[in-house]
Amino acid sequence: MITILPITRDLQSKVNRYNLRKKFEKQLSLLVRNSKHPSLRVELLEPKWRGICSFRIDRKYRALFIFRSNQQVIEILSVTVHYR
C-alpha cells in the first residue's frame, strides 16, 4: 500500500488559502488507492529523469509529487496553478 508523507505547513496553508482542502484530500485518497485513477490525470513531468509527477486537484490546480522508497511512499512537493 502507498503511504503519503505529511505535508509541510506552507503547503497546508496554500491548500487552505485556495480553498482546496476537501478536493485535495479526496484526490489524495484516490492516489493512495489507485494512482492510475482517471480523475487524477497523473503525469510524469519533463525532464522525466527527475521523477516529478503531478495529479489534478481540480480543473485549475495540480499537485506536484515524487515517489520515494521503491514507489511505496509519496511526497507532495507543491500545489500549482495548472494554466498560467
C-alpha positions in Angstrom: 0.0 0.0 0.0 1.2 3.5 -0.8 1.9 5.9 2.1 1.8 9.7 1.8 4.3 11.7 3.8 2.8 14.6 5.9 2.6 17.8 4.0 4.5 20.9 5.2 2.9 23.8 6.9 3.5 26.0 3.9 1.7 23.6 1.7 -1.2 23.2 4.2 -1.7 27.0 4.3 -1.6 27.1 0.5 -4.3 24.4 0.2 -6.4 26.3 2.8 -5.8 29.7 1.2 -7.0 28.3 -2.2 -10.0 26.6 -0.5 -8.9 23.2 -1.8 -8.9 21.2 1.4 -11.8 18.8 0.6 -10.8 18.3 -3.1 -7.1 17.8 -2.1 -8.0 15.2 0.5 -10.3 13.4 -1.9 -7.7 13.2 -4.6 -5.0 12.1 -2.1 -7.3 9.2 -1.1 -7.7 8.2 -4.8 -4.0 8.4 -5.2 -3.4 6.0 -2.4 -6.0 3.5 -3.6 -5.2 3.8 -7.4 -2.5 6.1 -8.7 -3.8 5.5 -12.2 -7.4 6.6 -11.5 -8.7 8.6 -14.5 -9.8 11.7 -12.5 -6.2 12.2 -11.2 -4.7 12.6 -14.6 -1.2 11.7 -13.3 1.6 13.0 -15.5 5.4 12.5 -15.4 6.8 16.0 -15.9 9.8 17.0 -18.0 12.6 16.3 -17.6 11.5 12.8 -16.9 14.7 11.8 -15.2 13.8 13.9 -12.2 10.8 11.8 -11.5 8.5 14.6 -10.6 4.8 13.8 -11.3 1.6 15.8 -11.0 -2.0 15.0 -10.3 -5.1 17.0 -10.8 -6.9 18.5 -7.8 -9.5 20.3 -9.9 -9.5 22.0 -13.3 -7.3 24.8 -12.1 -4.9 23.3 -9.6 -2.4 20.4 -9.7 -0.2 18.9 -7.0 3.4 18.0 -7.7 4.8 14.9 -6.1 7.6 12.3 -6.2 7.6 8.6 -5.4 10.1 7.5 -2.7 11.2 4.1 -1.4 10.6 2.0 -4.4 7.3 3.7 -5.3 5.7 2.9 -1.9 5.9 6.4 -0.4 4.7 9.7 -2.0 6.0 13.1 -1.0 3.8 16.1 -2.1 6.1 18.9 -3.1 3.7 21.7 -4.1 0.3 22.8 -5.3 0.4 24.9 -8.5 -2.0 26.7 -10.9 -2.1 24.5 -13.9 -2.9 27.0 -16.6 -1.0 30.3 -16.5 
